[in-house]
Amino acid sequence: LVEVIYPKTMGNIFCVMQALEELVRKNALYYDIMCFEWRWTVDKVELANQVSADVVETIKDKIKGLSADIQRLLSVMAFIPQSVGVPVLKELLMNDEDNSLDENKIAALLKEASEDGMLMWSTESRNYVFSHDRIREASREYVVEEDRDKMLLHMADVLQRLGKGSKMEWCLYTAVDLLNSLPPDKVDVADLIKLNLRVSKMAKSRGSPEKENMLLRESLELLQPFKWNDYDQSLEVYNAVIASECSLGNGDSMSTAIDEVLDHAKSLQDKFSAYFAMVQHLRVSKDYRTAAHEGVKVLNMYSYNIPLQPTKADLIREKMKLRLAFKSRSYASLLKLPIIEDPIFELFNQVCWDALFSGQPRLLMVVAWTAIRRAIEKGVERLLPHILVALGTLLGKKGNVKAANEIGNVARTLSENFRDNKADYSQTRFANYAGIIFYLQSFRSGVDILHQCYKDLRFVGRFEPALGSQLNYIYAYFAAGYQMGTIFESKLLVVDEFCKSIDKSGFAASFQIHRQFAMNLRQRSDHPMMLNGPAFQQDTALANTSGQARKMMLRDASIFRLELAFIFNNSECMAEMLEILSGYPFEDQVISRFHIRACFMGLAAFSLAEKNYHAIGNKCLKYFRRMKKLGSTNAPPAYFFIAALKKPTKKAFTAAIDSCREASMPHLEAMARERYAMFLLTRNELELANSCLTSAYWLYFDWGAHGKSLSLAREYPFLKTVKRAKGTGTGSHVSSRSGTATATAKSVVSGNGSVQNSGGIYKRQGTFNYNSTLSSRELIKKRR
């Protein structure tokens, strides 16, 4: 029996069971109740002839032996991709021959089919499903072609009637797939094209661009025999195909559709989607300059007179036009304008961002101002907030933070009107936080928002903006000093793998740098300043990259290597990284990344003995001083810390530590306390120095920089015996068995540098003691 069954089933358990059941049905195999064993009465050759080599044929033979109602039930279920309940099956099994089944009868048939091994009960869906995909395949093939076409038409009609409401949308997806599987002469082609367009829009809104593209290609194929006979329908199909192919990066298919539209469209407005897609496609090769110029050429077809390379005179003229349009009102007046739909704003938005990315500030301002004037004239369109964010980002980069913040706040309020459009709303929100809002608001306020934008943009299929949002989330996470660890590294790994799956190697390299940085801080290493580890190999990555991508990768890697060099106090590496980073423009549209870069360039410059680096430090100090005066909540810790390293005094370090604590930046507080301790050791104030080192040790530990904590303990052996009281965080009672250092439960560094404990007399009404574990501040009340 084994010699007969195994060659035809190769040991597959499902196939073996079907083969044995086939032999039983043909009476070639039976169970002997006298001997309690299976027996066969034919020889090996005849036994082999009784077993089909195709398991599908075996199952079809089994289906023949079932009742007609079960056969009909299985055939209907085979063409439904998911499990369905009895009420839906009742509608699908209804036909014109008046042999419909009631729900009780259908439930009984389902149970009987389950007993025959064709179906099984799914606890997940709470419905019956096929026991195996081969059974579904056999049930499909069991229906003859003529009956099949008639059955599918009936099923599609029923499913379209049932497909109402979000819970029953699957009915429309199934109906359109059934109709697309039929020959064109069996269906109403015009109605099927409409259904494909309708369901493709649903697929797009549900974050399934591949399904949308498949349905649109079906529509295009159906349209070919009589394309452009129905002008409106043909234009709608081709425009939808152009947008879909462009979003998926299918340049050849998109170009063919664009040529078709440009050859047959009757007006400039009808050709807009084709022109817009041509501009969008240029961004695939990152040729933002050309894309911006081609976009301006299209805009000029609409009677605009935008110069490709605006002069200063052009800028002054356009600015005057904008002032006249505003009539002495502010940007806030845009909030009172009516909401409209205007496709040309898509092109305005595209050109603005292309101009920003390609370094054409004058062109960006002229195009943005033109878009704003159109909005004042006609009304606010959904992409106007995104255009405002591009303008505000540029103004922020040029140093006009006040104007940028005003525009960013207006854009944030305007975008709330379009919250239902998840894609545009999330993209505007992410760009606003990344390029404007973080100038004055804390990084902590936007971390969760950026992560949510990443999830929303990824869901709707906008992968590149989604990864941009996640990148800004990571930078803000680092700048805020949130806790790192293995869970955080796992999140970075997941995003890294997603980047690889969609062939975004540039983004993948950035996330790899971040993960290696976190690992270097967490783990013990002899060379923690080198980004060469399991997550990222800098030398290899740079060798395999060229052009602008290599330049950006080197910048990102150098920023984090500089931070590591400062943390581990490696002068040689700090000097090397300063030389590299000073070659890049002192600006960045990603505020959180620039904050990290400027902060550690300033800190490193004044940590080095060579005075030729002090110019860099003064430049950074000037930037943070200006941001502090403007009201930035992120700037004071960096400003006071850099100032303390420039002119080290007890008062300067105390101001830096207090500022870091108040801004909830434990990583900078740890570094400031460590540097303060080093300063105190030069003045031979051992007790206060040891207290600061102890606090820095635990702050590093809570931040997740365990490797740095171990390094400190090696450098200052008394830290190996320091213990922390249970239930308390950094700044709590710590003690040393050797008695080298003691820090009391609520010790704080006073204004004159002395340590005052909970048993002493406080000269001030109260002060704040930062608890990095509980992420809170504890007010120490006045005592006598």
Protein Blocks (a to p, Z undefined) as FASTA:
>chain_A
ZZmmmmmnnopaklmmmmmmmmmmnopaccdfklopacdfbdfklmmmmpcfblklmmmm
mmmmpcfklmmmmmmmmmpmbdcdfklmmmmmpcfkopaccfklmmmmmmmmmmnomacc
dfklopacdfbfklmmmmmmmpcfklmmmmmmmmmmmmmmmmgcjklmmmmmmmmmmmmm
pcfklpcfklmmmmmmmmmmmmmmnopaklmmmmmmmmmmmmmmmgoklmmlmmmmmmmm
mmmmmmnopaklmmmmmmmmmmmpcbfklmmmmmmmmmmmmmmnopaklmmmmmmmmmmm
nopacdfbdcfklmmmmmmmmmmmnnopafklmmmpccdddfklmmmmmmmmmmmmnopa
klmmmmmmmmmmmmmmnopcfklmmmmmmmmmmmmmnopamlmmmmmmmmmmmmmmmmmm
mmlmmmmmmmmmmmmmmmmmcfklmmmmmmmmmmmmmmnopaklmmmmmmmmmmmmmmno
pacdjklmmmmmmmmmmmmmnopaklmmmmmmmmmmmmmmmpccfblmbccdfkbcfklm
mmmpghjllmmmmmmmmmmmmmmmmmnopaklmmmmmmmmmmpccbdfblklmmmmmmmm
mmmmmmpmblklmmmmmmmmmmmmmmmmnopaklmmmmmmmmmmmmgcfklmmmmmmmmm
mnopaklmmmmmmmmmmmmmmnopaklmmmmmmmmmmmmmmnopamlmmmmmmmmmmlmm
pccdehiaehiacddfklmaccdfkbccdfkopacdfkbccfbfbdcdddfklopadddd
ddZZ
